[in-house]
Amino acid sequence: MRVVVASQRLDEVPGDAVVAGLYAGEKKLPGGLARLDRAAGGQVGRVLEAEQFKAKVGQVTHVHADGRRIVVAGLGPRAETTAETLRRAAAAGVRRARDLGARAVAAEVLGDRLPARQRAQAVVEGALLGAYGFERYRREKAERVVATLTVVEPDARHARDVAEGVHRGETFANATALARDLVNTPAKDLGPSDLARAAVRLARERKLTVRVHGRAECRRLGMGAFLGVAAGSAEPPRFIHLIYSPAGRPGGRSAGRARKRVVVIGKGITFDSGGLDLKTSEGMLRMKYDMAGAAAVLGVMGALPILRPPVEVHGLIAATENMPSGSATRPGDVLRAMNGTTIEVGNTDAEGRLTLADALCYAVRRVEPDEIVDVATLTGACVIALGPLCGGLMANDAGLASRLLRAAEAAGEPFWQLPLIDEYKEHLKSEIADLNNVGPRGGGAITAGLFLKEFAGATPWAHLDVAGPAFTEKDLPLAPKGATGVAVRTLLTYLTAE
């Protein structure tokens, strides 16, 4: 979808459809919608009255007038306006226009309670995310698509802010769409080598620095935990390291104008069978999604050169499958992580934390960052605790946790902080090694977080468990059934915060 900005009145912009907003409980139509109503001979008002349109968030109706469709999107109560209500209204409005056959859609910068830049970003994010579709494997592609979205702001005083918001919203949405595309791709077509090739391609397009380590290099680095997970797969593992530097050469503290160095780590299990502790067929069905953290990191890294934040960012992905075979790691085996910590494998289906352990060790030793954030579809326990729409956050640093929670709220992606209870470290004790990779069933998400914390050391670190919200089994306001691209917009908001 091509996005353009127009400094005209909504009723003056050509197109197949226009999208205007309406607050709940307000009988008088706002300026842009009032002009559309007059041009339509009062038809808009009559339809709203006949339908008893409540203008709830995401509620839409439409009118055919003057050869085009006028779509009215509900914004909810004016006093409760948030960026998320505007995203959902824009998504619903553009989807309705698309379903009515419109290819060129004009949408006003919805609402009036927030700054113009924020509203413009929300409208574009909502429109693009709400209209997303994954059709790579369909012979018959969707016939009804929106080719052009014109964002309309008639007040010239807001022109610059609106243009910046549109640019930011388009970048955030496209980064999320990239992550969704990767997660939606079947594991047969997206193994560890494919993920590495996608990273190299992205680096070439965005002028990022990239390094890809194979099995031999990972062995030389001492990544025994990561390679233990990879041992059962015929697909070779790949450890991916992407670097964005705002200016100059990355890697040195004097590089350019970077004010800090951040590592983002994504869990990259391209398919998780459970290993020798095999999952059920039902539990295995969606396990192509177990690299959603890695997909989020690629989406973020691709967006940074466009947004140009003054932060040096390293994206790390330990990519492998977790498969059963004669060479697979067995329950009871002991693995040695990059920092020398030995880990007894209590369950081969708790593999993500093993790969992340070596990624954390690599980050601490090789990158020496100011902060680390990992994103992982890590535990079913987190889904039990928080449901399918909310991710869990754990951190060893209160300031980092607060910044991420603020970013998540601004992005409209719910996260809830869980405590890292020191007493639960008892659950990770092993009789023969430094740690066990699993504990008892209760508090499983926290136990997993405590395991990862051991490898972050003193570096400020946060863990985002997205096992619930990374994939949806039903259509959501901003995502159709399938991958959601969760955490991309949260991380971009966090990394670009002023």
C-alpha positions in Angstrom: 0.0 0.0 0.0 1.5 3.3 -1.1 1.0 6.1 1.5 0.9 9.8 0.6 0.0 13.0 2.5 -2.4 15.7 1.2 -2.9 19.2 2.6 -6.5 19.5 1.4 -10.0 19.2 2.9 -11.2 15.6 3.0 -14.1 16.3 0.6 -11.6 17.7 -2.0 -9.3 14.7 -2.1 -10.1 12.3 -5.1 -10.4 8.6 -4.4 -12.7 5.7 -4.3 -13.4 6.0 -0.6 -12.9 8.4 2.3 -12.6 7.5 6.0 -13.7 10.0 8.6 -14.0 9.6 12.4 -16.8 10.2 14.8 -16.6 10.4 18.6 -19.3 8.6 20.6 -22.1 10.6 22.1 -21.7 13.6 19.9 -24.6 14.5 17.7 -23.0 17.3 15.8 -20.8 15.9 12.9 -17.2 17.2 13.0 -15.9 19.5 10.2 -14.7 17.0 7.6 -17.5 14.6 8.1 -20.0 17.5 8.1 -18.8 18.7 4.7 -19.0 15.2 3.3 -22.6 15.0 4.6 -23.5 18.3 3.0 -22.0 17.1 -0.3 -24.0 13.9 0.0 -27.3 15.9 0.6 -27.5 14.9 4.3 -27.3 11.2 3.5 -24.5 10.5 6.0 -26.5 11.9 8.9 -29.6 10.0 7.9 -27.7 6.7 7.8 -26.1 7.3 11.2 -29.5 8.1 12.7 -31.2 5.2 11.0 -28.6 2.7 12.2 -28.4 4.3 15.6 -24.6 4.4 15.1 -22.9 4.4 18.6 -19.4 5.3 17.3 -17.8 2.6 19.5 -14.1 2.1 18.9 -13.7 0.1 15.6 -17.4 0.3 14.7 -17.9 1.3 11.1 -20.7 2.1 8.7 -20.7 3.5 5.2 -22.6 5.6 2.6 -22.4 5.6 -1.2 -22.5 9.1 -2.5 -21.1 11.0 -5.5 -19.7 7.8 -6.9 -17.6 6.9 -3.9 -17.9 5.4 -0.4 -18.0 7.5 2.7 -16.8 5.3 5.6 -17.5 6.5 9.2 -15.2 5.0 11.9 -16.2 5.1 15.5 -13.6 6.7 17.9 -15.2 6.0 21.2 -15.6 8.7 23.8 -13.5 11.8 23.1 -12.1 11.9 26.6 -10.8 8.3 26.3 -8.9 8.9 23.1 -5.6 7.0 22.8 -3.3 6.1 20.0 -4.6 2.6 20.1 -8.2 3.7 19.6 -7.1 5.6 16.5 -5.2 2.6 15.2 -8.2 0.4 15.6 -10.6 2.9 14.0 -8.2 3.4 11.0 -7.8 -0.3 10.6 -11.6 -0.9 10.6 -12.3 2.0 8.3 -9.7 1.0 5.7 -10.7 -2.6 5.8 -14.4 -1.6 5.2 -13.3 0.6 2.3 -11.2 -2.3 0.9 -14.1 -4.8 1.2 -16.3 -2.3 -0.7 -13.9 -2.5 -3.6 -12.0 0.8 -3.1 -8.4 0.9 -4.3 -7.6 4.6 -3.6 -8.6 5.6 0.0 -8.3 9.0 1.7 -8.4 9.1 5.5 -8.3 12.1 7.7 -5.9 12.3 10.6 -8.5 10.9 13.0 -9.3 12.5 16.4 -8.2 15.8 17.9 -7.1 15.0 21.5 -3.5 14.0 20.7 -0.7 15.7 18.9 -0.9 15.6 15.2 2.3 13.6 14.8 1.0 10.9 17.1 -2.4 10.7 15.5 -0.9 10.5 12.0 1.4 7.7 13.0 -1.5 5.8 14.6 -3.7 6.2 11.6 -1.1 4.8 9.2 -0.1 2.0 11.5 -3.7 1.0 11.9 -4.5 1.2 8.2 -1.4 -0.9 7.1 -1.6 -3.4 9.9 -5.3 -3.9 9.6 -5.2 -4.5 5.9 -2.3 -7.0 6.1 -2.6 -10.3 4.4 -0.3 -13.2 3.7 -0.9 -14.7 0.3 2.4 -16.3 -0.7 0.9 -19.8 -1.0 -2.5 -18.9 -2.5 -3.0 -19.4 -6.2 -5.9 -17.0 -6.2 -4.8 -13.7 -4.7 -7.2 -11.3 -3.1 -8.9 -9.1 -5.7 -9.9 -6.3 -3.4 -6.8 -4.5 -2.1 -6.1 -0.8 -1.3 -3.3 0.4 -3.5 -3.0 4.0 -2.2 -3.8 5.6 1.1 -3.9 9.4 1.2 -3.6 10.8 4.7 -5.4 14.2 4.8 -4.5 17.1 7.0 -6.0 20.4 5.8 -4.3 22.5 8.5 -1.0 23.6 7.1 0.4 24.3 10.6 0.4 20.6 11.2 1.9 19.6 7.8 5.4 18.8 9.1 4.3 16.9 12.1 1.8 14.9 10.1 4.5 14.0 7.5 6.8 12.8 10.3 4.1 10.8 11.9 3.1 9.2 8.5 6.8 8.3 7.9 7.2 6.8 11.3 3.9 4.9 11.1 4.7 3.4 7.7 8.1 2.3 8.9 6.7 0.7 12.1 4.0 -1.1 10.1 6.3 -2.3 7.4 8.7 -3.7 10.0 5.9 -5.5 11.7 4.7 -6.9 8.3 8.2 -8.3 7.7 8.1 -10.1 11.0 4.6 -11.4 10.2 5.7 -12.7 6.8 8.6 -14.6 8.3 6.6 -16.2 11.0 3.8 -17.1 8.7 6.2 -18.9 6.3 6.2 -22.7 6.9 9.3 -24.2 8.5 10.1 -26.1 5.3 10.7 -22.8 3.6 12.3 -21.0 6.5 15.0 -23.0 8.2 18.1 -21.6 10.0 20.0 -21.1 6.7 16.9 -19.3 5.2 16.7 -17.0 8.2 20.4 -16.2 7.8 20.0 -15.4 4.2 17.0 -13.2 5.0 19.3 -11.3 7.5 22.1 -11.0 4.9 19.6 -9.7 2.3 18.2 -7.2 4.9 21.7 -6.0 5.8 22.6 -5.4 2.1 19.4 -3.4 1.5 19.6 -1.3 4.7 23.4 -1.0 4.8 23.8 -2.9 8.1 26.8 -4.9 9.2 26.1 -8.6 9.4 28.1 -11.7 10.5 26.8 -15.2 10.3 28.5 -18.0 12.3 28.2 -21.6 11.3 28.5 -24.7 13.5 32.3 -24.8 13.5 32.6 -21.1 14.5 29.9 -21.6 17.2 31.9 -24.6 18.5 35.1 -22.5 18.7 33.1 -19.8 20.6 32.1 -22.5 23.1 28.3 -22.3 22.4 27.6 -25.8 23.8 24.1 -25.0 24.9 23.0 -23.7 21.5 24.7 -26.5 19.6 23.2 -29.1 22.0 19.7 -27.9 20.8 20.9 -28.1 17.2 22.4 -31.6 17.5 19.2 -33.4 16.5 18.5 -31.5 13.2 19.8 -32.2 9.7 19.6 -28.4 9.2 22.9 -26.7 10.2 22.6 -24.0 12.8 23.3 -20.3 12.2 24.2 -17.7 14.7 23.3 -14.2 13.2 24.8 -10.9 14.3 23.4 -7.7 12.8 24.7 -4.3 13.7 23.1 -0.8 13.2 25.4 2.1 13.9 24.0 5.7 13.7 27.3 7.0 12.2 30.9 5.9 11.7 32.1 2.3 12.2 30.3 0.1 14.7 32.0 -1.6 17.6 33.9 1.2 19.2 32.7 3.5 21.9 33.7 6.5 19.9 31.7 5.4 16.9 29.6 8.2 15.5 27.1 9.8 17.9 25.7 6.6 19.5 24.6 7.6 23.0 24.4 3.9 24.1 24.8 0.4 22.9 21.8 -2.0 23.0 21.5 -5.7 22.2 18.2 -7.2 21.1 18.1 -11.0 21.0 15.4 -13.0 19.3 14.7 -16.7 19.9 15.2 -18.4 16.5 13.8 -21.9 16.7 12.6 -22.3 13.2 10.7 -25.4 14.1 10.2 -26.9 17.6 9.2 -30.6 17.7 10.2 -30.7 21.3 13.2 -32.8 20.6 13.3 -36.3 22.2 10.7 -35.0 24.7 8.4 -34.9 21.7 5.4 -32.5 21.7 1.9 -33.8 21.0 0.7 -33.3 17.4 -1.6 -30.5 18.5 1.2 -28.8 20.4 3.5 -29.1 17.4 1.1 -27.7 14.8 2.0 -24.0 15.1 5.7 -24.5 16.0 6.8 -22.6 12.9 6.1 -19.6 15.1 8.8 -20.4 17.5 11.1 -18.0 15.7 8.8 -15.0 16.3 11.4 -13.4 18.5 14.0 -13.7 15.7 11.5 -12.3 13.2 10.8 -9.3 15.5 14.6 -8.6 15.7 14.9 -8.7 11.9 11.9 -6.3 11.6 13.5 -3.9 14.1 16.9 -4.0 12.6 15.5 -3.3 9.1 13.7 -0.2 10.4 16.5 1.4 12.3 18.4 2.8 9.3 15.2 4.5 8.2 14.4 5.9 11.7 18.1 6.7 12.5 18.0 6.7 16.3 21.3 7.8 18.0 21.7 4.3 19.5 24.1 1.5 18.4 22.0 -1.7 18.2 23.1 -5.3 17.8 20.6 -7.9 16.8 21.4 -11.5 17.7 19.7 -14.7 16.6 20.7 -18.2 17.5 18.8 -20.0 14.7 18.2 -23.8 14.7 15.5 -26.4 14.6 14.8 -28.6 17.7 14.3 -32.1 16.2 14.5 -35.7 17.4 17.1 -38.0 15.9 19.9 -40.4 16.8 22.2 -37.5 17.3 19.8 -35.4 19.4 20.5 -34.2 22.9 19.0 -36.6 25.4 17.2 -35.8 28.7 19.9 -36.0 31.4 22.7 -34.8 29.1 24.9 -32.0 30.4 25.8 -29.0 28.1 28.3 -26.3 28.6 27.4 -22.7 27.8 29.8 -20.1 26.4 30.5 -18.7 29.8 31.4 -22.1 31.2 28.2 -22.8 33.0 27.1 -26.4 32.9 23.4 -27.2 32.3 21.7 -30.5 32.9 18.9 -31.0 30.3 15.8 -31.9 32.3 13.6 -31.6 29.3 14.6 -31.2 25.6 11.4 -29.1 25.0 12.8 -26.3 27.2 15.3 -25.6 24.3 14.7 -21.8 23.7 16.4 -20.8 27.0 19.4 -22.9 26.0 19.9 -21.0 22.8 19.2 -17.7 24.5 21.8 -18.5 27.2 24.6 -18.6 24.6 23.3 -15.5 22.9 23.3 -13.7 26.2 26.9 -14.9 26.9 27.9 -13.7 23.4 26.3 -10.3 24.0 28.0 -9.8 27.3 31.4 -10.9 26.2 31.6 -9.8 22.5 29.4 -6.7 22.4 29.7 -5.3 26.0 26.3 -3.5 25.7 24.7 -1.0 28.0 21.4 -2.9 27.9 20.1 -6.3 26.6 16.5 -7.1 25.7 15.5 -10.6 24.5 12.2 -11.5 22.8 11.1 -15.2 22.9 8.1 -17.4 22.5 9.4 -19.1 25.6 6.8 -20.6 27.9 3.3 -22.0 27.9 3.3 -21.0 31.5 3.2 -17.3 30.5 0.2 -18.0 28.3 -1.6 -19.6 31.2 -0.7 -16.6 33.4 -1.5 -13.8 31.0 -3.6 -15.3 28.2 -3.1 -15.0 24.5 -3.1 -11.2 24.2 -0.5 -10.1 26.8 3.2 -10.8 27.0 5.3 -11.2 30.1 8.2 -8.9 31.0 11.0 -9.8 33.5 14.1 -7.7 34.2 17.0 -7.3 36.5 16.9 -3.5 36.1 13.9 -1.4 37.2 14.7 1.5 34.9 14.9 -0.7 31.8 11.7 -2.4 32.7 9.9 0.9 33.1 11.1 2.2 29.7 10.0 -1.0 28.0 6.5 -0.9 29.7 6.1 2.7 28.6 7.1 1.8 25.1 4.7 -1.1 25.0 1.8 1.1 26.2 2.5 3.7 23.5 2.7 0.9 20.9 -0.5 -0.6 22.0 1.1 -4.0 22.8 0.1 -5.2 26.3 2.9 -6.5 28.5 2.8 -7.2 32.3 5.8 -7.4 34.5 6.3 -10.6 36.4 8.6 -10.8 39.5 12.0 -12.6 39.4 11.7 -14.3 42.8 15.1 -15.3 44.0 13.8 -18.2 46.1 12.6 -19.9 42.9 16.2 -20.3 41.8 16.1 -23.4 44.0 13.9 -25.0 41.2 16.9 -24.8 38.8 19.3 -26.9 41.0 20.9 -29.9 39.4 22.6 -32.8 41.3 25.4 -33.0 38.7 25.6 -29.6 37.0 25.5 -25.9 37.7 21.9 -25.6 36.6 18.9 -27.6 35.3 17.1 -26.1 32.4 13.6 -26.8 33.9 11.9 -26.5 37.2 8.5 -27.6 38.5 5.3 -26.7 36.7 4.2 -23.8 39.0 5.8 -20.5 38.2 7.3 -21.8 35.0 7.6 -18.5 33.2 9.4 -17.0 36.2 11.8 -20.0 36.5 12.6 -19.6 32.8 13.3 -15.9 33.4 15.6 -16.7 36.3 17.5 -19.2 34.2 18.2 -16.4 31.6 19.1 -13.9 34.2 22.1 -16.1 35.2 23.6 -15.5 31.8 23.0 -11.7 31.6 25.3 -11.1 34.5 25.5 -7.6 35.8 24.3 -6.1 32.5 20.8 -4.4 32.6 18.6 -7.0 30.9 14.9 -7.6 30.2 13.1 -10.6 28.8 9.9 -10.4 26.8 8.0 -13.7 26.8 5.6 -13.4 23.8 4.4 -17.0 23.6 0.8 -15.8 23.9 0.5 -12.8 21.6 3.0 -13.8 18.8 0.3 -15.8 17.0 -3.5 -15.4 17.0 -6.1 -18.1 16.2 -8.7 -15.5 15.3 -8.8 -12.1 13.6 -7.8 -9.2 15.9 -8.4 -5.5 15.3 -4.9 -5.0 13.9 -4.0 -8.5 12.7 -5.7 -11.3 10.8 -5.4 -14.9 12.0 -1.7 -15.9 12.1 1.4 -14.1 13.1 1.0 -10.7 14.8 4.6 -9.3 14.7 4.3 -8.5 18.4 7.2 -6.6 20.1 8.4 -4.9 16.8 6.6 -1.7 17.6 7.4 -1.9 21.3 11.1 -2.3 20.6 11.2 0.5 18.0 9.4 2.8 20.4 11.9 2.0 23.1 14.9 2.4 20.8 13.7 5.7 19.3 12.5 7.3 22.5 13.8 10.9 22.8 
